[in-house]
């Protein structure tokens, strides 16, 4: 994820750029169902991954490549797959994901999903809670779980019939493993301070650096456990991805070569592929 101090700049750039169009139209009244069993409106909650950051080949938001609500054919997002089954979805996908977002920001995003009357909500959050300046700065697991729980409670209360998908967090430790011997990746991670808790001093094999990376890896595992538990507590209308996003075997071909961190369009499609609820009871 991007560092938090980049948030304001990135939001402004994302709003100004014409190259990186939004995945679908802005908020609009949710249409009535088409009778086909699929949702006819949706909302995406989360951070820069779901905002498609960097996937257009520049250091900008690129909503059209979002795995959840994007419109790019090469990504084949959840929105696109549902639209192919139910034309009533057209223009009713809302991406509320924010670069730099942490779990504490999720309840506010959930409020927007409720206001949009989304019939399907996707959630992918947590990388920024781990990608802080140090291990000590990571969000405590209990606080993380409370924030996600508050967001899902708001959705359940405001949208009792809507479906929710909760995705696991990408394996950032795996990214370090495949990238720490690549000169370009190492240079970018160091120059732009990408996820320093994990990727600082990427070529170092010192015990302290190894311990730091493993601590971040373990915290992400704990966050995933919390996400699963909150989804299970939600009830039958929430689906946990079973750890499928975390299990993606990321290579440098699946991340953009701007920050060597966020998924490129192919990586976004991979997330869409492993999370699309083809067996979900709509």
N, C-alpha and C positions, 0 to 999 in steps of 0.2 A: 504494500500500500504506500501511498504518498505520505510524506511527513505532514503533520498537522498544520505547520506554519505556511504550507503551500495552499491551503484550502481556499482562502479568499481569492487569490490570484487565479486559481484554476476555475473556480465558479464563474468569475468574470469572463475569462477566456472562453469557457464553454458556452456562455450565453452569447458572446459576440461572434464566434466562428460560424461561418456558413458551410464550411466543408464538413463539419460533423453535425449532421442534422439529427433531430430528435427521432427516437424510434417510432413514435406514433403521435397522434395529435394530442394536444393538451387536454386537461380535464373537461369532460363533457358528461351530461347525464347518462347514466347507464341504461342501455336499451333493455327492453323486456326480452326474456329468453326466446330462442328460436324453436324450442321444442326438440332440439337434437341432443340434448343432454350435456352440451358443452357450455362453459361460461361465456358470457357475451361482454364481459368487462374484466380488466385485471389491473393490478398494481404491483410494481417491483420496489422492494425496500432493501436498503443495504448501503454499500460503500462504492468506491471507484471501480471495482470489478464489474458490478451490475450497471454502472454508468458507462461502461465501455471505454474507460480511460486508456489512452494510448493505442487503442486498437485501429485507429485510422492512420497510424504511422507518424503521429506528432504528439507532443506533450499536452494533449487536450482531451476533454470529454468527447466521447463519440457514441451517443445514445443509439444510433442506428445499428451498432454492432453488439448491443446488449444481448446476452444469452437468454434473458427473460422477455423483454419487450421490443427487441430490435426488429428492424425491417429489412436488413441486408440479407439477400438471398443466400450468400455464402455461410451465414451463421445459422439460418433456419431456427430461429428462436422459438420459445414456447408460444409467443404471440402468433408467429407465422404458422405454426403447426395447428393451433386452435382455429385460426382464421380459415385455414384450408378445409376445416370440418364445419365451421359455423361462420358464415359471412356477417352475422350480427356483431361479431367482435371488431370489425373494421373501425379503426379510429377510436377505440375505447381501451387503449393500453396506456398506462401512466407510469413513467419511471421517476420515482421519488428518491432514488439512491443519490447519495452525496459523497463526493470525494472527501476523504478524511474522516468519514463518519465512524463513530464507535458505538458500542451497544447502548450507551446512555442516550444517544440521539434517536434510537429506534422508536420509542413511544411517540415522538412527534411525527415521524414518518407514518406510523400506524394511524394516527389521527387523520392524516391526509388521505390514506387509503379508505378509511371509513367515510370521509366526506365525499370521495369519488364513487362510493357505493360499489366498490370492486367485488366481483363475484369470485375472483381467484387472486391470491396474494402470494408472491414469492419473497423469501427472506434469505439473504446471504450476508452475514455480518461476523466480525470477529478478528479479521487480520490486523486492523488498526489497533485493536486492544492489545495485541501482542507486539506490533511493530512500533514500539516506543524507542526512546533513546537508550534505555537500559532495561535489564531484567526487573529491577526494582520499580520501574515505571509502568509495568504492565497492569492492566485492570485486574483486580482481585476476582477470582472465579465467582464468589458469592455475589459481588456487585454485577458482574456480567450476567449471571443467571437472573438476578432480580430485574434488570433492565429489559432483557428479552421477554421475561415473564410478563412484565407490565405491558409491553407492546402487544403480545399475543392476547392478553386479557382484554385489551381495548378492542382488538379485532373481533374476538369472540362475542363481546358484548354488543358492539355496533353492527357487526355483520354475522349474525349467528348461523346463517346458511352458507356462507362463503367457505371456499376451500383454501387451505394454506399449505404451502410447501416450504419446509425449512431445510436449507442446504448446509452441508458441512463446510469447513474452512479449508482452502487449498493447503497442500503440504509445502510450506515454505522451507522446511529443512531439506526436503527433496530438491527444491530449486537451488539451494546452496550447494548441495552435493553435485549437481550436474553443471553448475555454473562457475564454481570457484577456481576451475582450471582454465576458464575462457578469459583471455586478456580483455576483450571488449566488455564483457559483463562485469568483470572485476573493476575495470576503470570507471564505468558508469555508476555502479553501486557505491563506490568510494567517493566519487566526485559529487554526486547528488544526495549522498547520505540516505540511500534507499533502505528502509527497514533496518536501522542500525542495530537493534537488539539481536537480530539474526545475522545480518550481512556485513556488519562492521568487520574490518580486518579479515576479509574473506579468505585470504590465502594462508592465514596463520594456523598453525597446528598446535599452538601452545595449549596446555591443559586448561587454562582459564577461559580461553576462547571456545574451546570445545565444550566446556561445562556451560558456558553462556548459551550457546546454540541449542544444547540439549534441554536447557531450562525453558527456552522459548518453545521448542518442539513439544515438551510435556505440557506447557500451558495451553497450547492450541488443542492438544488431545483432551484436556480438561474442559475447555470451552465446548468442544464437540459433544462431550458427554452431557454438559448442561443444556445444549441445544436439543439433544435427543430427549432428555427428561422433560423439558418444558413442552415440547411438541406432544409427547405421550400424555402429559397431564391435560393438554388442550382437549383431547378427545378424538373421535373418529374423523373429524373434518381436517385434521392436521396430518400431513405426511412428512416423515423424516426421510432424508435421501439415503439413509443407511450407510452414510460415510462415503458415498460415491464420488463427490467432488474431491474430498481429501485423498481418495485412492487413485485419482488420475495420475498417471506416470508422466509428469511434466518433463519435457525436454526444452531446450532453448528454441526449438522450432515452434513451440506453442505459446511463447511470450513475445511481446513486441521488442524490437531492437532499439527502442528509444530509452526505456528504463530497465530493460531485461528483467521485468518483474510482473507487470500486468499482462493478462492474456491478449494475444493478437486475435484477429478474426477467427483463425483456426482454433485457437484455444477457447474462445467464446463458444464456438460450435461444440467443442468437446464437452463443455459444461452443460450446454443445452441437451446434448445427446444422453449424458449419464443421469440427468435429473428429470427429463420429461416424463411425466406420470402417465405412460401409456396404459398402465393397468389401474390408474386412479379411477375411482367411481365418481364420475362427474355428476 
